Amino acid sequence: RLIKEISEEIEKIAKTPPDAKELERATNSQEAGFLAGLEPTLARAIQLARYDVKAGDPDFFAQDLARRRVVVPKQVQAVAAKYLKPNMRVQLTIRPGKKMKETK
């Protein structure tokens, strides 16, 4: 049932862009999580190092936030239509079973 519902939602987004307010909520939520993740000093240091390695600029923070904020509903629709196709998914099923004995 879950796979069916997820597939239906992806198909809906691929055909119709999300509402601007819905995208704004998702963007705000993602940004809040990103910023909260930077609260520890070590996390900030690691992010600055990532910016330096990947963007060549340890002060890339403002540009990173800006690029996240300019996404529009049509872009979400286009990405969903291009990349979230049923034949391009991996489905992982985990079933509880007996514990395996540890070997030494």
PDB file as gemmi writes it, atoms N, CA and C in Angstrom:
CRYST1    1.000    1.000    1.000  90.00  90.00  90.00 P 1                      
ATOM      1  N   ARG A   1       0.825  -1.191   0.000  1.00  0.00           N  
ATOM      2  CA  ARG A   1       0.000   0.000   0.000  1.00  0.00           C  
ATOM      3  C   ARG A   1       0.873   1.260   0.000  1.00  0.00           C  
ATOM      4  N   LEU A   2       1.942   1.240   0.773  1.00  0.00           N  
ATOM      5  CA  LEU A   2       2.825   2.396   0.859  1.00  0.00           C  
ATOM      6  C   LEU A   2       3.467   2.695  -0.495  1.00  0.00           C  
ATOM      7  N   ILE A   3       3.977   1.669  -1.167  1.00  0.00           N  
ATOM      8  CA  ILE A   3       4.600   1.854  -2.485  1.00  0.00           C  
ATOM      9  C   ILE A   3       3.591   2.437  -3.462  1.00  0.00           C  
ATOM     10  N   LYS A   4       2.361   1.949  -3.419  1.00  0.00           N  
ATOM     11  CA  LYS A   4       1.310   2.443  -4.312  1.00  0.00           C  
ATOM     12  C   LYS A   4       1.046   3.927  -4.059  1.00  0.00           C  
ATOM     13  N   GLU A   5       0.944   4.313  -2.806  1.00  0.00           N  
ATOM     14  CA  GLU A   5       0.667   5.714  -2.470  1.00  0.00           C  
ATOM     15  C   GLU A   5       1.834   6.625  -2.858  1.00  0.00           C  
ATOM     16  N   ILE A   6       3.047   6.173  -2.622  1.00  0.00           N  
ATOM     17  CA  ILE A   6       4.223   6.964  -3.007  1.00  0.00           C  
ATOM     18  C   ILE A   6       4.261   7.125  -4.523  1.00  0.00           C  
ATOM     19  N   SER A   7       4.017   6.038  -5.233  1.00  0.00           N  
ATOM     20  CA  SER A   7       4.021   6.085  -6.704  1.00  0.00           C  
ATOM     21  C   SER A   7       2.968   7.043  -7.230  1.00  0.00           C  
ATOM     22  N   GLU A   8       1.795   7.023  -6.638  1.00  0.00           N  
ATOM     23  CA  GLU A   8       0.723   7.928  -7.059  1.00  0.00           C  
ATOM     24  C   GLU A   8       1.107   9.389  -6.820  1.00  0.00           C  
ATOM     25  N   GLU A   9       1.736   9.664  -5.693  1.00  0.00           N  
ATOM     26  CA  GLU A   9       2.134  11.047  -5.380  1.00  0.00           C  
ATOM     27  C   GLU A   9       3.224  11.525  -6.334  1.00  0.00           C  
ATOM     28  N   ILE A  10       4.183  10.661  -6.630  1.00  0.00           N  
ATOM     29  CA  ILE A  10       5.250  11.021  -7.571  1.00  0.00           C  
ATOM     30  C   ILE A  10       4.661  11.274  -8.952  1.00  0.00           C  
ATOM     31  N   GLU A  11       3.753  10.425  -9.373  1.00  0.00           N  
ATOM     32  CA  GLU A  11       3.100  10.598 -10.682  1.00  0.00           C  
ATOM     33  C   GLU A  11       2.331  11.919 -10.728  1.00  0.00           C  
ATOM     34  N   LYS A  12       1.677  12.241  -9.638  1.00  0.00           N  
ATOM     35  CA  LYS A  12       0.919  13.504  -9.551  1.00  0.00           C  
ATOM     36  C   LYS A  12       1.863  14.704  -9.691  1.00  0.00           C  
ATOM     37  N   ILE A  13       2.995  14.665  -8.997  1.00  0.00           N  
ATOM     38  CA  ILE A  13       3.955  15.773  -9.065  1.00  0.00           C  
ATOM     39  C   ILE A  13       4.577  15.865 -10.459  1.00  0.00           C  
ATOM     40  N   ALA A  14       4.809  14.714 -11.098  1.00  0.00           N  
ATOM     41  CA  ALA A  14       5.399  14.710 -12.439  1.00  0.00           C  
ATOM     42  C   ALA A  14       4.442  15.305 -13.472  1.00  0.00           C  
ATOM     43  N   LYS A  15       3.148  15.243 -13.203  1.00  0.00           N  
ATOM     44  CA  LYS A  15       2.158  15.771 -14.145  1.00  0.00           C  
ATOM     45  C   LYS A  15       1.738  17.206 -13.818  1.00  0.00           C  
ATOM     46  N   THR A  16       1.742  17.536 -12.536  1.00  0.00           N  
ATOM     47  CA  THR A  16       1.274  18.854 -12.095  1.00  0.00           C  
ATOM     48  C   THR A  16       2.257  19.422 -11.074  1.00  0.00           C  
ATOM     49  N   PRO A  17       2.772  20.611 -11.290  1.00  0.00           N  
ATOM     50  CA  PRO A  17       3.724  21.166 -10.305  1.00  0.00           C  
ATOM     51  C   PRO A  17       3.068  21.349  -8.947  1.00  0.00           C  
ATOM     52  N   PRO A  18       3.860  21.252  -7.895  1.00  0.00           N  
ATOM     53  CA  PRO A  18       3.285  21.463  -6.561  1.00  0.00           C  
ATOM     54  C   PRO A  18       2.832  22.907  -6.399  1.00  0.00           C  
ATOM     55  N   ASP A  19       1.915  23.107  -5.502  1.00  0.00           N  
ATOM     56  CA  ASP A  19       1.440  24.444  -5.166  1.00  0.00           C  
ATOM     57  C   ASP A  19       2.614  25.260  -4.613  1.00  0.00           C  
ATOM     58  N   ALA A  20       2.664  26.530  -4.937  1.00  0.00           N  
ATOM     59  CA  ALA A  20       3.774  27.392  -4.491  1.00  0.00           C  
ATOM     60  C   ALA A  20       3.892  27.403  -2.969  1.00  0.00           C  
ATOM     61  N   LYS A  21       2.772  27.414  -2.271  1.00  0.00           N  
ATOM     62  CA  LYS A  21       2.797  27.409  -0.804  1.00  0.00           C  
ATOM     63  C   LYS A  21       3.368  26.085  -0.275  1.00  0.00           C  
ATOM     64  N   GLU A  22       3.013  24.988  -0.930  1.00  0.00           N  
ATOM     65  CA  GLU A  22       3.536  23.681  -0.531  1.00  0.00           C  
ATOM     66  C   GLU A  22       5.051  23.632  -0.723  1.00  0.00           C  
ATOM     67  N   LEU A  23       5.523  24.160  -1.846  1.00  0.00           N  
ATOM     68  CA  LEU A  23       6.961  24.208  -2.101  1.00  0.00           C  
ATOM     69  C   LEU A  23       7.651  25.111  -1.081  1.00  0.00           C  
ATOM     70  N   GLU A  24       7.030  26.223  -0.749  1.00  0.00           N  
ATOM     71  CA  GLU A  24       7.608  27.131   0.242  1.00  0.00           C  
ATOM     72  C   GLU A  24       7.738  26.438   1.599  1.00  0.00           C  
ATOM     73  N   ARG A  25       6.704  25.686   2.001  1.00  0.00           N  
ATOM     74  CA  ARG A  25       6.769  24.942   3.269  1.00  0.00           C  
ATOM     75  C   ARG A  25       7.903  23.919   3.236  1.00  0.00           C  
ATOM     76  N   ALA A  26       8.019  23.190   2.127  1.00  0.00           N  
ATOM     77  CA  ALA A  26       9.074  22.183   2.001  1.00  0.00           C  
ATOM     78  C   ALA A  26      10.452  22.842   2.024  1.00  0.00           C  
ATOM     79  N   THR A  27      10.596  23.953   1.335  1.00  0.00           N  
ATOM     80  CA  THR A  27      11.868  24.676   1.302  1.00  0.00           C  
ATOM     81  C   THR A  27      12.228  25.186   2.693  1.00  0.00           C  
ATOM     82  N   ASN A  28      11.251  25.758   3.387  1.00  0.00           N  
ATOM     83  CA  ASN A  28      11.492  26.261   4.743  1.00  0.00           C  
ATOM     84  C   ASN A  28      11.878  25.127   5.694  1.00  0.00           C  
ATOM     85  N   SER A  29      11.212  24.009   5.568  1.00  0.00           N  
ATOM     86  CA  SER A  29      11.505  22.861   6.416  1.00  0.00           C  
ATOM     87  C   SER A  29      12.912  22.331   6.153  1.00  0.00           C  
ATOM     88  N   GLN A  30      13.269  22.236   4.880  1.00  0.00           N  
ATOM     89  CA  GLN A  30      14.599  21.742   4.507  1.00  0.00           C  
ATOM     90  C   GLN A  30      15.665  22.715   5.003  1.00  0.00           C  
ATOM     91  N   GLU A  31      15.417  23.995   4.831  1.00  0.00           N  
ATOM     92  CA  GLU A  31      16.376  25.011   5.265  1.00  0.00           C  
ATOM     93  C   GLU A  31      16.529  25.003   6.786  1.00  0.00           C  
ATOM     94  N   ALA A  32      15.430  24.880   7.500  1.00  0.00           N  
ATOM     95  CA  ALA A  32      15.492  24.840   8.963  1.00  0.00           C  
ATOM     96  C   ALA A  32      16.315  23.638   9.431  1.00  0.00           C  
ATOM     97  N   GLY A  33      16.116  22.488   8.787  1.00  0.00           N  
ATOM     98  CA  GLY A  33      16.892  21.305   9.137  1.00  0.00           C  
ATOM     99  C   GLY A  33      18.369  21.491   8.845  1.00  0.00           C  
ATOM    100  N   PHE A  34      18.667  22.098   7.704  1.00  0.00           N  
ATOM    101  CA  PHE A  34      20.051  22.368   7.320  1.00  0.00           C  
ATOM    102  C   PHE A  34      20.711  23.280   8.348  1.00  0.00           C  
ATOM    103  N   LEU A  35      20.023  24.373   8.704  1.00  0.00           N  
ATOM    104  CA  LEU A  35      20.582  25.326   9.661  1.00  0.00           C  
ATOM    105  C   LEU A  35      20.718  24.715  11.056  1.00  0.00           C  
ATOM    106  N   ALA A  36      19.740  23.929  11.475  1.00  0.00           N  
ATOM    107  CA  ALA A  36      19.818  23.277  12.783  1.00  0.00           C  
ATOM    108  C   ALA A  36      21.002  22.315  12.826  1.00  0.00           C  
ATOM    109  N   GLY A  37      21.274  21.673  11.694  1.00  0.00           N  
ATOM    110  CA  GLY A  37      22.406  20.763  11.622  1.00  0.00           C  
ATOM    111  C   GLY A  37      23.747  21.458  11.760  1.00  0.00           C  
ATOM    112  N   LEU A  38      23.756  22.767  11.566  1.00  0.00           N  
ATOM    113  CA  LEU A  38      25.003  23.539  11.669  1.00  0.00           C  
ATOM    114  C   LEU A  38      25.224  24.126  13.068  1.00  0.00           C  
ATOM    115  N   GLU A  39      24.333  23.821  14.001  1.00  0.00           N  
ATOM    116  CA  GLU A  39      24.478  24.377  15.349  1.00  0.00           C  
ATOM    117  C   GLU A  39      25.776  23.935  16.031  1.00  0.00           C  
ATOM    118  N   PRO A  40      26.128  22.651  15.996  1.00  0.00           N  
ATOM    119  CA  PRO A  40      27.394  22.274  16.642  1.00  0.00           C  
ATOM    120  C   PRO A  40      28.596  22.861  15.889  1.00  0.00           C  
ATOM    121  N   THR A  41      29.583  23.300  16.618  1.00  0.00           N  
ATOM    122  CA  THR A  41      30.767  23.910  16.024  1.00  0.00           C  
ATOM    123  C   THR A  41      31.448  22.963  15.041  1.00  0.00           C  
ATOM    124  N   LEU A  42      31.550  21.692  15.397  1.00  0.00           N  
ATOM    125  CA  LEU A  42      32.187  20.724  14.507  1.00  0.00           C  
ATOM    126  C   LEU A  42      31.423  20.608  13.189  1.00  0.00           C  
ATOM    127  N   ALA A  43      30.100  20.612  13.241  1.00  0.00           N  
ATOM    128  CA  ALA A  43      29.295  20.525  12.014  1.00  0.00           C  
ATOM    129  C   ALA A  43      29.536  21.735  11.118  1.00  0.00           C  
ATOM    130  N   ARG A  44      29.641  22.917  11.713  1.00  0.00           N  
ATOM    131  CA  ARG A  44      29.939  24.128  10.925  1.00  0.00           C  
ATOM    132  C   ARG A  44      31.309  24.024  10.278  1.00  0.00           C  
ATOM    133  N   ALA A  45      32.283  23.537  11.031  1.00  0.00           N  
ATOM    134  CA  ALA A  45      33.637  23.400  10.495  1.00  0.00           C  
ATOM    135  C   ALA A  45      33.660  22.419   9.323  1.00  0.00           C  
ATOM    136  N   ILE A  46      32.941  21.324   9.469  1.00  0.00           N  
ATOM    137  CA  ILE A  46      32.883  20.332   8.391  1.00  0.00           C  
ATOM    138  C   ILE A  46      32.209  20.927   7.163  1.00  0.00           C  
ATOM    139  N   GLN A  47      31.127  21.693   7.361  1.00  0.00           N  
ATOM    140  CA  GLN A  47      30.434  22.306   6.222  1.00  0.00           C  
ATOM    141  C   GLN A  47      31.328  23.315   5.516  1.00  0.00           C  
ATOM    142  N   LEU A  48      32.067  24.113   6.271  1.00  0.00           N  
ATOM    143  CA  LEU A  48      32.995  25.068   5.665  1.00  0.00           C  
ATOM    144  C   LEU A  48      34.053  24.335   4.840  1.00  0.00           C  
ATOM    145  N   ALA A  49      34.533  23.214   5.356  1.00  0.00           N  
ATOM    146  CA  ALA A  49      35.511  22.415   4.611  1.00  0.00           C  
ATOM    147  C   ALA A  49      34.893  21.862   3.331  1.00  0.00           C  
ATOM    148  N   ARG A  50      33.635  21.414   3.409  1.00  0.00           N  
ATOM    149  CA  ARG A  50      32.934  20.924   2.204  1.00  0.00           C  
ATOM    150  C   ARG A  50      32.831  22.029   1.155  1.00  0.00           C  
ATOM    151  N   TYR A  51      32.447  23.206   1.605  1.00  0.00           N  
ATOM    152  CA  TYR A  51      32.346  24.331   0.670  1.00  0.00           C  
ATOM    153  C   TYR A  51      33.697  24.601   0.013  1.00  0.00           C  
ATOM    154  N   ASP A  52      34.749  24.567   0.810  1.00  0.00           N  
ATOM    155  CA  ASP A  52      36.080  24.833   0.271  1.00  0.00           C  
ATOM    156  C   ASP A  52      36.464  23.789  -0.769  1.00  0.00           C  
ATOM    157  N   VAL A  53      36.185  22.523  -0.487  1.00  0.00           N  
ATOM    158  CA  VAL A  53      36.562  21.442  -1.408  1.00  0.00           C  
ATOM    159  C   VAL A  53      35.668  21.424  -2.648  1.00  0.00           C  
ATOM    160  N   LYS A  54      34.360  21.506  -2.442  1.00  0.00           N  
ATOM    161  CA  LYS A  54      33.433  21.351  -3.567  1.00  0.00           C  
ATOM    162  C   LYS A  54      33.210  22.626  -4.375  1.00  0.00           C  
ATOM    163  N   ALA A  55      33.184  23.775  -3.709  1.00  0.00           N  
ATOM    164  CA  ALA A  55      32.907  25.032  -4.410  1.00  0.00           C  
ATOM    165  C   ALA A  55      34.150  25.898  -4.561  1.00  0.00           C  
ATOM    166  N   GLY A  56      35.223  25.497  -3.900  1.00  0.00           N  
ATOM    167  CA  GLY A  56      36.440  26.298  -3.952  1.00  0.00           C  
ATOM    168  C   GLY A  56      36.332  27.580  -3.160  1.00  0.00           C  
ATOM    169  N   ASP A  57      35.350  27.629  -2.252  1.00  0.00           N  
ATOM    170  CA  ASP A  57      35.111  28.842  -1.478  1.00  0.00           C  
ATOM    171  C   ASP A  57      34.523  28.463  -0.116  1.00  0.00           C  
ATOM    172  N   PRO A  58      35.295  28.577   0.963  1.00  0.00           N  
ATOM    173  CA  PRO A  58      34.742  28.220   2.269  1.00  0.00           C  
ATOM    174  C   PRO A  58      33.612  29.153   2.707  1.00  0.00           C  
ATOM    175  N   ASP A  59      33.480  30.294   2.034  1.00  0.00           N  
ATOM    176  CA  ASP A  59      32.429  31.265   2.353  1.00  0.00           C  
ATOM    177  C   ASP A  59      31.243  31.144   1.380  1.00  0.00           C  
ATOM    178  N   PHE A  60      30.948  29.929   0.950  1.00  0.00           N  
ATOM    179  CA  PHE A  60      29.897  29.670  -0.042  1.00  0.00           C  
ATOM    180  C   PHE A  60      28.505  29.591   0.580  1.00  0.00           C  
ATOM    181  N   PHE A  61      28.412  29.799   1.887  1.00  0.00           N  
ATOM    182  CA  PHE A  61      27.156  29.623   2.614  1.00  0.00           C  
ATOM    183  C   PHE A  61      25.993  30.429   2.023  1.00  0.00           C  
ATOM    184  N   ALA A  62      26.199  31.718   1.781  1.00  0.00           N  
ATOM    185  CA  ALA A  62      25.116  32.575   1.268  1.00  0.00           C  
ATOM    186  C   ALA A  62      24.637  32.100  -0.105  1.00  0.00           C  
ATOM    187  N   GLN A  63      25.571  31.710  -0.972  1.00  0.00           N  
ATOM    188  CA  GLN A  63      25.202  31.219  -2.305  1.00  0.00           C  
ATOM    189  C   GLN A  63      24.457  29.888  -2.192  1.00  0.00           C  
ATOM    190  N   ASP A  64      24.867  29.058  -1.234  1.00  0.00           N  
ATOM    191  CA  ASP A  64      24.201  27.772  -1.045  1.00  0.00           C  
ATOM    192  C   ASP A  64      22.746  27.977  -0.636  1.00  0.00           C  
ATOM    193  N   LEU A  65      22.522  28.860   0.319  1.00  0.00           N  
ATOM    194  CA  LEU A  65      21.148  29.148   0.726  1.00  0.00           C  
ATOM    195  C   LEU A  65      20.356  29.761  -0.431  1.00  0.00           C  
ATOM    196  N   ALA A  66      20.976  30.666  -1.172  1.00  0.00           N  
ATOM    197  CA  ALA A  66      20.286  31.336  -2.280  1.00  0.00           C  
ATOM    198  C   ALA A  66      19.860  30.336  -3.350  1.00  0.00           C  
ATOM    199  N   ARG A  67      20.716  29.378  -3.682  1.00  0.00           N  
ATOM    200  CA  ARG A  67      20.369  28.415  -4.734  1.00  0.00           C  
ATOM    201  C   ARG A  67      19.206  27.521  -4.306  1.00  0.00           C  
ATOM    202  N   ARG A  68      19.088  27.270  -3.018  1.00  0.00           N  
ATOM    203  CA  ARG A  68      17.980  26.461  -2.506  1.00  0.00           C  
ATOM    204  C   ARG A  68      16.664  27.248  -2.555  1.00  0.00           C  
ATOM    205  N   ARG A  69      16.757  28.555  -2.408  1.00  0.00           N  
ATOM    206  CA  ARG A  69      15.562  29.396  -2.308  1.00  0.00           C  
ATOM    207  C   ARG A  69      14.954  29.761  -3.664  1.00  0.00           C  
ATOM    208  N   VAL A  70      15.653  29.538  -4.758  1.00  0.00           N  
ATOM    209  CA  VAL A  70      15.148  29.958  -6.067  1.00  0.00           C  
ATOM    210  C   VAL A  70      14.410  28.847  -6.830  1.00  0.00           C  
ATOM    211  N   VAL A  71      14.271  27.685  -6.230  1.00  0.00           N  
ATOM    212  CA  VAL A  71      13.563  26.588  -6.894  1.00  0.00           C  
ATOM    213  C   VAL A  71      12.092  26.970  -7.048  1.00  0.00           C  
ATOM    214  N   VAL A  72      11.545  26.717  -8.249  1.00  0.00           N  
ATOM    215  CA  VAL A  72      10.141  27.029  -8.518  1.00  0.00           C  
ATOM    216  C   VAL A  72       9.377  25.724  -8.786  1.00  0.00           C  
ATOM    217  N   PRO A  73       8.042  25.751  -8.618  1.00  0.00           N  
ATOM    218  CA  PRO A  73       7.247  24.534  -8.793  1.00  0.00           C  
ATOM    219  C   PRO A  73       7.478  23.801 -10.119  1.00  0.00           C  
ATOM    220  N   LYS A  74       7.638  24.520 -11.215  1.00  0.00           N  
ATOM    221  CA  LYS A  74       7.858  23.869 -12.519  1.00  0.00           C  
ATOM    222  C   LYS A  74       9.151  23.059 -12.533  1.00  0.00           C  
ATOM    223  N   GLN A  75      10.172  23.523 -11.797  1.00  0.00           N  
ATOM    224  CA  GLN A  75      11.436  22.772 -11.723  1.00  0.00           C  
ATOM    225  C   GLN A  75      11.235  21.459 -10.971  1.00  0.00           C  
ATOM    226  N   VAL A  76      10.454  21.491  -9.912  1.00  0.00           N  
ATOM    227  CA  VAL A  76      10.157  20.273  -9.156  1.00  0.00           C  
ATOM    228  C   VAL A  76       9.433  19.282 -10.062  1.00  0.00           C  
ATOM    229  N   GLN A  77       8.464  19.778 -10.803  1.00  0.00           N  
ATOM    230  CA  GLN A  77       7.720  18.924 -11.733  1.00  0.00           C  
ATOM    231  C   GLN A  77       8.655  18.315 -12.773  1.00  0.00           C  
ATOM    232  N   ALA A  78       9.528  19.117 -13.354  1.00  0.00           N  
ATOM    233  CA  ALA A  78      10.439  18.633 -14.395  1.00  0.00           C  
ATOM    234  C   ALA A  78      11.391  17.568 -13.850  1.00  0.00           C  
ATOM    235  N   VAL A  79      11.914  17.777 -12.663  1.00  0.00           N  
ATOM    236  CA  VAL A  79      12.829  16.800 -12.062  1.00  0.00           C  
ATOM    237  C   VAL A  79      12.089  15.504 -11.737  1.00  0.00           C  
ATOM    238  N   ALA A  80      10.895  15.619 -11.200  1.00  0.00           N  
ATOM    239  CA  ALA A  80      10.107  14.420 -10.898  1.00  0.00           C  
ATOM    240  C   ALA A  80       9.818  13.632 -12.172  1.00  0.00           C  
ATOM    241  N   ALA A  81       9.442  14.337 -13.240  1.00  0.00           N  
ATOM    242  CA  ALA A  81       9.132  13.663 -14.513  1.00  0.00           C  
ATOM    243  C   ALA A  81      10.373  13.003 -15.115  1.00  0.00           C  
ATOM    244  N   LYS A  82      11.524  13.627 -14.949  1.00  0.00           N  
ATOM    245  CA  LYS A  82      12.745  13.111 -15.561  1.00  0.00           C  
ATOM    246  C   LYS A  82      13.390  11.975 -14.758  1.00  0.00           C  
ATOM    247  N   TYR A  83      13.449  12.132 -13.445  1.00  0.00           N  
ATOM    248  CA  TYR A  83      14.240  11.207 -12.634  1.00  0.00           C  
ATOM    249  C   TYR A  83      13.446  10.226 -11.772  1.00  0.00           C  
ATOM    250  N   LEU A  84      12.210  10.526 -11.443  1.00  0.00           N  
ATOM    251  CA  LEU A  84      11.456   9.671 -10.525  1.00  0.00           C  
ATOM    252  C   LEU A  84      10.499   8.743 -11.272  1.00  0.00           C  
ATOM    253  N   LYS A  85      11.027   8.050 -12.255  1.00  0.00           N  
ATOM    254  CA  LYS A  85      10.236   7.119 -13.060  1.00  0.00           C  
ATOM    255  C   LYS A  85      10.196   5.751 -12.375  1.00  0.00           C  
ATOM    256  N   PRO A  86       9.099   5.021 -12.558  1.00  0.00           N  
ATOM    257  CA  PRO A  86       8.982   3.710 -11.906  1.00  0.00           C  
ATOM    258  C   PRO A  86      10.130   2.746 -12.239  1.00  0.00           C  
ATOM    259  N   ASN A  87      10.669   2.820 -13.450  1.00  0.00           N  
ATOM    260  CA  ASN A  87      11.756   1.911 -13.818  1.00  0.00           C  
ATOM    261  C   ASN A  87      13.120   2.390 -13.329  1.00  0.00           C  
ATOM    262  N   MET A  88      13.146   3.506 -12.605  1.00  0.00           N  
ATOM    263  CA  MET A  88      14.418   4.063 -12.108  1.00  0.00           C  
ATOM    264  C   MET A  88      14.447   4.071 -10.573  1.00  0.00           C  
ATOM    265  N   ARG A  89      13.704   3.162  -9.978  1.00  0.00           N  
ATOM    266  CA  ARG A  89      13.616   3.122  -8.517  1.00  0.00           C  
ATOM    267  C   ARG A  89      14.214   1.835  -7.980  1.00  0.00           C  
ATOM    268  N   VAL A  90      14.619   1.913  -6.748  1.00  0.00           N  
ATOM    269  CA  VAL A  90      15.072   0.734  -6.032  1.00  0.00           C  
ATOM    270  C   VAL A  90      14.125   0.553  -4.854  1.00  0.00           C  
ATOM    271  N   GLN A  91      13.620  -0.639  -4.713  1.00  0.00           N  
ATOM    272  CA  GLN A  91      12.722  -0.933  -3.605  1.00  0.00           C  
ATOM    273  C   GLN A  91      13.420  -1.931  -2.694  1.00  0.00           C  
ATOM    274  N   LEU A  92      13.570  -1.580  -1.455  1.00  0.00           N  
ATOM    275  CA  LEU A  92      14.231  -2.428  -0.478  1.00  0.00           C  
ATOM    276  C   LEU A  92      13.201  -2.897   0.522  1.00  0.00           C  
ATOM    277  N   THR A  93      13.105  -4.197   0.690  1.00  0.00           N  
ATOM    278  CA  THR A  93      12.176  -4.773   1.652  1.00  0.00           C  
ATOM    279  C   THR A  93      12.985  -5.436   2.757  1.00  0.00           C  
ATOM    280  N   ILE A  94      12.709  -5.062   3.981  1.00  0.00           N  
ATOM    281  CA  ILE A  94      13.398  -5.648   5.127  1.00  0.00           C  
ATOM    282  C   ILE A  94      12.374  -6.421   5.931  1.00  0.00           C  
ATOM    283  N   ARG A  95      12.669  -7.689   6.120  1.00  0.00           N  
ATOM    284  CA  ARG A  95      11.779  -8.540   6.905  1.00  0.00           C  
ATOM    285  C   ARG A  95      12.539  -9.050   8.119  1.00  0.00           C  
ATOM    286  N   PRO A  96      11.977  -8.873   9.291  1.00  0.00           N  
ATOM    287  CA  PRO A  96      12.652  -9.381  10.490  1.00  0.00           C  
ATOM    288  C   PRO A  96      12.770 -10.907  10.415  1.00  0.00           C  
ATOM    289  N   GLY A  97      13.844 -11.389  10.891  1.00  0.00           N  
ATOM    290  CA  GLY A  97      14.052 -12.828  10.901  1.00  0.00           C  
ATOM    291  C   GLY A  97      14.900 -13.216  12.088  1.00  0.00           C  
ATOM    292  N   LYS A  98      15.396 -14.440  12.036  1.00  0.00           N  
ATOM    293  CA  LYS A  98      16.237 -14.920  13.120  1.00  0.00           C  
ATOM    294  C   LYS A  98      17.564 -14.174  13.113  1.00  0.00           C  
ATOM    295  N   LYS A  99      18.074 -13.936  14.303  1.00  0.00           N  
ATOM    296  CA  LYS A  99      19.389 -13.313  14.417  1.00  0.00           C  
ATOM    297  C   LYS A  99      20.441 -14.324  14.015  1.00  0.00           C  
ATOM    298  N   MET A 100      21.413 -13.843  13.268  1.00  0.00           N  
ATOM    299  CA  MET A 100      22.524 -14.707  12.894  1.00  0.00           C  
ATOM    300  C   MET A 100      23.526 -14.751  14.042  1.00  0.00           C  
ATOM    301  N   LYS A 101      24.131 -15.900  14.223  1.00  0.00           N  
ATOM    302  CA  LYS A 101      25.143 -16.017  15.273  1.00  0.00           C  
ATOM    303  C   LYS A 101      26.398 -15.293  14.827  1.00  0.00           C  
ATOM    304  N   GLU A 102      26.994 -14.599  15.767  1.00  0.00           N  
ATOM    305  CA  GLU A 102      28.247 -13.896  15.469  1.00  0.00           C  
ATOM    306  C   GLU A 102      29.368 -14.904  15.384  1.00  0.00           C  
ATOM    307  N   THR A 103      30.259 -14.698  14.421  1.00  0.00           N  
ATOM    308  CA  THR A 103      31.435 -15.552  14.298  1.00  0.00           C  
ATOM    309  C   THR A 103      32.660 -14.748  14.702  1.00  0.00           C  
ATOM    310  N   LYS A 104      33.578 -15.430  15.323  1.00  0.00           N  
ATOM    311  CA  LYS A 104      34.804 -14.744  15.760  1.00  0.00           C  
ATOM    312  C   LYS A 104      35.976 -15.193  14.947  1.00  0.00           C  
TER     313      LYS A 104                                                      
END                                                                             
